[in-house]
């Protein structure tokens, strides 16, 4: 056995698994899965397929969103007793839009080492092959399922200067693309579907173009969206506006609006929720009061 699995102290391994192609798993991940005392997984049937493919036979225990709190406490006790446990999700890295947070927090609180075993990730794979700016990006997980909440989320992200990456369910894809077009402008977008699998596809174009396409053609499978930042001119204008929130509110107050109405108008101009505008206003005012320190 390796040095990292021979110590008597319990240890939690957070192990990335393939997102489609079963060959996409590291040698280190396979070794850890062979050596741990048990494997906690979302769906034992799904994980068993992977283990059988690589000739691994270890005890499995279910760990999913419906039993996470109770199972986390149980696993933490086993770890404190000295067991080595691997945590895996059905695909990709655990905790990235998947269960695992409760167990990791318990381990940290109890002084149990948490060891990440990196590997395949849909968000990184989609970004790398998108052709869009990848030096800086923001991952926002799954967009809200409800239309109103989704629109609010997208409006709040409209001024974000980095490339956006998110996951979406196939039956909501057309609506999400349409809402993004309305809230953020007609930006470039890449729809990555079934990454690493037999029917992997990339659709590239503008939000309006792909919204129209997927209204006609119903998509299937796992979907990752990569949305480009605003065009340079729009981003510059948005940055200039967003950077002078206090001044804009003061200017509107001078024009006769009360503070509440002025803030509401400034938020509308920036395409951001009023609550977010108020938060930024307080931060700017605090910075000015403290001399910007």
C-alpha positions as CSV (number, residue, x, y, z in Angstrom):
1,X,0.0,0.0,0.0
2,X,1.1,3.6,-0.5
3,X,2.2,5.9,2.3
4,X,-1.0,7.9,2.2
5,X,-3.2,4.9,2.9
6,X,-1.1,3.1,5.5
7,X,-1.4,5.6,8.4
8,X,-3.7,4.5,11.2
9,X,-5.5,7.8,11.2
10,X,-8.8,7.9,9.3
11,X,-8.7,9.8,6.1
12,X,-11.4,11.0,3.6
13,X,-10.5,10.9,-0.1
14,X,-12.7,13.1,-2.3
15,X,-12.3,11.2,-5.6
16,X,-13.2,12.5,-9.1
17,X,-14.8,9.9,-11.4
18,X,-15.4,9.9,-15.1
19,X,-18.1,12.2,-16.5
20,X,-19.0,9.7,-19.3
21,X,-16.1,7.8,-20.7
22,X,-15.0,5.2,-18.1
23,X,-11.4,5.5,-19.2
24,X,-11.2,9.1,-17.8
25,X,-10.0,8.2,-14.4
26,X,-6.5,8.6,-13.0
27,X,-4.1,5.9,-11.8
28,X,-4.1,7.5,-8.4
29,X,-7.9,7.4,-8.2
30,X,-7.9,3.7,-9.1
31,X,-5.3,2.9,-6.5
32,X,-7.1,4.8,-3.7
33,X,-10.4,3.1,-4.6
34,X,-8.7,-0.2,-4.3
35,X,-7.1,0.6,-0.9
36,X,-9.9,2.3,1.1
37,X,-12.1,0.5,3.6
38,X,-15.3,1.7,1.9
39,X,-16.6,3.9,-0.8
40,X,-19.5,6.4,-0.3
41,X,-21.4,7.1,-3.5
42,X,-24.5,8.7,-4.8
43,X,-25.8,5.6,-6.7
44,X,-24.2,2.3,-5.8
45,X,-25.3,0.8,-9.1
46,X,-23.5,3.5,-11.1
47,X,-20.3,3.3,-9.0
48,X,-20.4,-0.5,-9.3
49,X,-20.2,-0.2,-13.1
50,X,-17.0,1.8,-12.8
51,X,-15.5,-0.5,-10.2
52,X,-16.3,-3.7,-12.2
53,X,-14.7,-2.1,-15.3
54,X,-11.4,-1.8,-13.4
55,X,-11.6,-5.0,-11.3
56,X,-12.2,-3.2,-7.9
57,X,-14.2,-4.9,-5.2
58,X,-14.8,-2.6,-2.1
59,X,-17.8,-2.2,0.2
60,X,-20.2,0.5,-1.0
61,X,-22.5,2.8,1.0
62,X,-25.0,5.2,-0.4
63,X,-24.5,8.9,0.2
64,X,-26.8,11.2,-1.6
65,X,-28.8,14.4,-1.1
66,X,-31.7,12.7,0.7
67,X,-29.6,10.9,3.4
68,X,-26.5,13.2,3.4
69,X,-26.8,14.6,7.0
70,X,-27.4,11.2,8.7
71,X,-24.8,9.3,6.6
72,X,-22.2,12.1,7.0
73,X,-22.4,11.6,10.8
74,X,-22.1,7.8,10.5
75,X,-19.1,8.1,8.1
76,X,-17.4,10.6,10.3
77,X,-17.5,8.2,13.2
78,X,-15.9,5.5,11.1
79,X,-13.2,7.9,10.0
80,X,-12.5,8.8,13.6
81,X,-12.1,5.1,14.3
82,X,-9.4,4.9,11.7
83,X,-11.2,3.9,8.5
84,X,-10.2,5.2,5.1
85,X,-13.2,6.3,3.1
86,X,-13.5,7.4,-0.5
87,X,-16.3,9.8,-1.5
88,X,-17.4,9.7,-5.1
89,X,-20.3,11.2,-7.0
90,X,-22.0,9.7,-10.1
91,X,-19.8,11.7,-12.3
92,X,-17.0,14.2,-11.9
93,X,-15.7,15.8,-8.7
94,X,-17.9,15.4,-5.6
95,X,-19.2,18.7,-4.0
96,X,-19.2,20.4,-7.4
97,X,-23.0,20.6,-7.8
98,X,-23.1,17.3,-6.0
99,X,-23.4,16.1,-2.4
100,X,-20.5,15.9,0.0
101,X,-20.3,19.2,1.8
102,X,-21.6,18.0,5.2
103,X,-19.1,15.2,5.4
104,X,-16.2,17.3,4.4
105,X,-17.2,19.9,7.0
106,X,-17.5,17.3,9.7
107,X,-14.1,15.9,8.9
108,X,-12.5,19.4,9.1
109,X,-14.2,20.1,12.4
110,X,-12.9,16.8,13.8
111,X,-9.4,17.1,12.5
112,X,-9.8,14.2,10.0
113,X,-7.6,14.8,6.9
114,X,-9.5,15.5,3.6
115,X,-7.5,14.5,0.5
116,X,-8.7,15.6,-3.0
117,X,-8.1,13.2,-5.8
118,X,-8.7,15.4,-8.9
119,X,-9.9,14.2,-12.3
120,X,-12.6,14.8,-14.9
121,X,-14.8,17.9,-14.7
122,X,-17.5,18.8,-17.1
123,X,-17.1,22.5,-16.5
124,X,-13.4,22.5,-17.2
125,X,-13.8,20.3,-20.2
126,X,-16.5,22.5,-21.7
127,X,-14.5,25.7,-21.1
128,X,-11.3,24.3,-22.6
129,X,-13.1,23.3,-25.8
130,X,-15.4,26.2,-26.1
131,X,-13.1,28.6,-27.8
132,X,-14.3,31.4,-25.5
133,X,-12.1,33.4,-23.1
134,X,-10.9,31.0,-20.4
135,X,-8.2,33.0,-18.5
136,X,-10.9,34.0,-16.0
137,X,-14.3,32.4,-15.6
138,X,-17.2,32.1,-13.1
139,X,-18.9,28.8,-12.4
140,X,-22.5,29.3,-11.2
141,X,-23.7,25.6,-11.0
142,X,-27.2,24.9,-12.1
143,X,-29.4,27.9,-13.1
144,X,-32.6,28.2,-11.1
145,X,-35.4,26.0,-12.4
146,X,-38.2,28.7,-12.0
147,X,-38.3,31.2,-14.8
148,X,-38.5,34.3,-12.5
149,X,-35.6,33.2,-10.3
150,X,-33.6,32.3,-13.4
151,X,-34.1,35.7,-14.9
152,X,-33.1,37.5,-11.6
153,X,-30.0,35.3,-11.5
154,X,-29.1,36.2,-15.1
155,X,-29.7,39.9,-14.6
156,X,-27.4,39.8,-11.6
157,X,-24.7,38.3,-13.7
158,X,-25.2,40.7,-16.7
159,X,-22.3,42.9,-15.5
160,X,-20.0,40.0,-14.8
161,X,-16.8,40.6,-16.8
162,X,-15.7,36.9,-16.8
163,X,-16.9,34.0,-19.0
164,X,-19.8,32.2,-17.3
165,X,-20.1,28.4,-17.0
166,X,-23.2,26.7,-15.8
167,X,-25.1,23.4,-16.0
168,X,-28.7,23.1,-17.3
169,X,-31.3,20.4,-17.7
170,X,-32.1,19.5,-21.3
171,X,-35.9,20.3,-21.0
172,X,-35.0,23.9,-19.7
173,X,-32.2,24.6,-22.2
174,X,-34.2,26.6,-24.8
175,X,-35.9,28.7,-22.1
176,X,-32.6,29.3,-20.3
177,X,-30.9,30.5,-23.6
178,X,-33.9,32.7,-24.3
179,X,-33.8,34.3,-20.8
180,X,-30.0,34.8,-21.1
181,X,-30.6,36.7,-24.4
182,X,-33.2,38.9,-22.8
183,X,-31.2,39.6,-19.6
184,X,-27.6,39.8,-20.9
185,X,-27.8,40.7,-24.6
186,X,-27.1,38.5,-27.6
187,X,-23.7,37.1,-26.5
188,X,-21.7,34.2,-27.9
189,X,-22.5,30.9,-26.2
190,X,-21.4,27.3,-26.4
191,X,-23.7,24.4,-25.6
192,X,-21.6,21.4,-24.7
193,X,-23.6,18.2,-24.6
194,X,-22.8,14.6,-23.4
195,X,-19.1,15.5,-22.8
196,X,-16.7,12.5,-23.3
197,X,-19.5,10.3,-24.4
198,X,-20.3,8.7,-27.8
199,X,-22.6,11.5,-28.8
200,X,-20.6,14.4,-27.5
201,X,-21.5,17.6,-29.4
202,X,-20.7,21.3,-29.3
203,X,-23.1,23.9,-30.6
204,X,-21.6,27.4,-31.0
205,X,-23.3,30.7,-31.9
206,X,-25.3,33.6,-30.4
207,X,-27.8,33.1,-27.6
208,X,-30.6,34.0,-30.0
209,X,-29.5,31.5,-32.6
210,X,-29.1,28.6,-30.2
211,X,-32.3,29.4,-28.4
212,X,-34.2,29.2,-31.7
213,X,-32.3,26.0,-32.6
214,X,-33.1,24.1,-29.4
215,X,-36.7,25.2,-29.5
216,X,-36.9,23.2,-32.7
217,X,-34.6,20.3,-31.7
218,X,-35.1,18.9,-28.2
219,X,-31.7,18.2,-26.6
220,X,-30.9,15.1,-24.5
221,X,-28.2,14.3,-22.0
222,X,-26.0,16.3,-19.7
223,X,-25.5,19.9,-20.8
224,X,-22.9,22.5,-19.9
225,X,-23.3,26.2,-21.0
226,X,-20.4,28.5,-21.6
227,X,-21.5,32.1,-22.0
228,X,-19.0,34.8,-23.2
229,X,-18.5,38.0,-21.3
230,X,-20.2,41.1,-22.7
231,X,-18.6,42.5,-25.9
232,X,-15.7,44.8,-25.1
233,X,-17.6,48.0,-25.8
234,X,-20.6,46.9,-23.7
235,X,-18.4,45.6,-20.9
236,X,-16.5,48.9,-20.8
237,X,-19.7,50.9,-20.6
238,X,-21.1,48.6,-17.9
239,X,-17.9,48.9,-15.9
240,X,-17.9,52.7,-16.1
241,X,-21.6,52.8,-14.9
242,X,-21.2,50.1,-12.2
243,X,-18.0,51.8,-10.8
244,X,-19.9,55.1,-10.0
245,X,-22.9,53.9,-8.2
246,X,-22.7,56.4,-5.4
247,X,-22.2,59.3,-7.8
248,X,-25.2,58.1,-9.9
249,X,-27.5,57.9,-6.8
250,X,-26.4,61.4,-5.7
251,X,-27.0,62.7,-9.2
252,X,-30.5,61.3,-9.2
253,X,-31.2,62.7,-5.8
254,X,-30.2,66.1,-7.1
255,X,-32.7,65.7,-9.9
256,X,-35.5,65.3,-7.3
257,X,-35.7,61.6,-6.5
258,X,-35.6,60.4,-3.0
259,X,-32.9,57.9,-2.0
260,X,-35.0,54.8,-2.5
261,X,-36.2,55.8,-6.0
262,X,-32.7,56.9,-6.9
263,X,-31.2,53.6,-5.9
264,X,-34.0,51.7,-7.8
265,X,-33.3,53.8,-11.0
266,X,-29.5,53.2,-10.7
267,X,-30.0,49.5,-10.2
268,X,-32.3,49.3,-13.3
269,X,-29.6,51.1,-15.4
270,X,-27.1,48.5,-14.3
271,X,-29.4,45.6,-14.8
272,X,-28.9,44.3,-11.3
273,X,-31.3,43.5,-8.4
274,X,-32.1,46.3,-6.1
275,X,-30.7,44.3,-3.1
276,X,-27.4,43.8,-4.9
277,X,-27.2,47.5,-5.8
278,X,-27.9,48.5,-2.2
279,X,-25.1,46.1,-1.0
280,X,-22.7,47.7,-3.5
281,X,-23.7,51.1,-2.5
282,X,-22.9,50.4,1.1
283,X,-19.5,49.0,0.2
284,X,-18.7,52.1,-1.9
285,X,-19.8,54.5,0.7
286,X,-17.8,52.6,3.4
287,X,-14.8,52.8,1.1
288,X,-15.1,56.5,0.7
289,X,-15.6,57.0,4.4
290,X,-12.5,55.0,5.3
291,X,-10.5,56.7,2.5
292,X,-10.6,53.7,0.3
293,X,-8.5,51.5,2.6
